[in-house]
């Protein structure tokens, strides 16, 4: 549950195409560190992964 580990695992999940895991980890990262230096980038990844999920359905 370390913040950097959540972010890194979430980004790894994105690369693998495992969107549910990616969205969960990235969301938890942002909830714990909404003002992180990379928060805007992570938010963008989260938004894009949500769009990908919507396109699949």
N, C-alpha and C positions, 0 to 999 in steps of 0.2 A: 503493500500500500504506500510505498514511498512515492512522492509526487513525480519525480523524474522517471521512475520505473513505470508508473502508469502511463505517462506520456509516451515513453519509448515503446512500450508494449503496444499501446494503441496505434502508434504509427507503423509498427511492424505488422499489426493486424491489417491495417489499410493496404500495405504492400502485398499482403497475401490474399486480399479480397474478402477477409472475414469481417464484414461490416458491423454485425451486432457487437462483437467484442471490441472493435475499434471505437465504436460510438460510446460504449459503456466506459471504457478506460479514459478516453479523451474527455468525456463529460465529467467524470469523477475528478480528473486533473483540474479542470476549470472550476469546479465547485470548491476545491481546496485552495486553488491559487488563481483567483480571477484577475489579479493584477500582475501575473507573471510577465516577464519580458516577452515571451513568445505567445501570450494569450491570444492576440489577434490572429496569428497564424494557426493556432490550434482551433480557434473558433471557426475559421474558414474551412479547415479540414473537416470539422464536425458538420458544418452546413453542407459541404459538398458530399459527404458520405450520406447524409440524409436525402439528398437529391438522388443519389445512386440507388438507395433503397426504394425510393418512390418510383423510379424508372423500372425497377425489377417487378413491381406489382402492377 
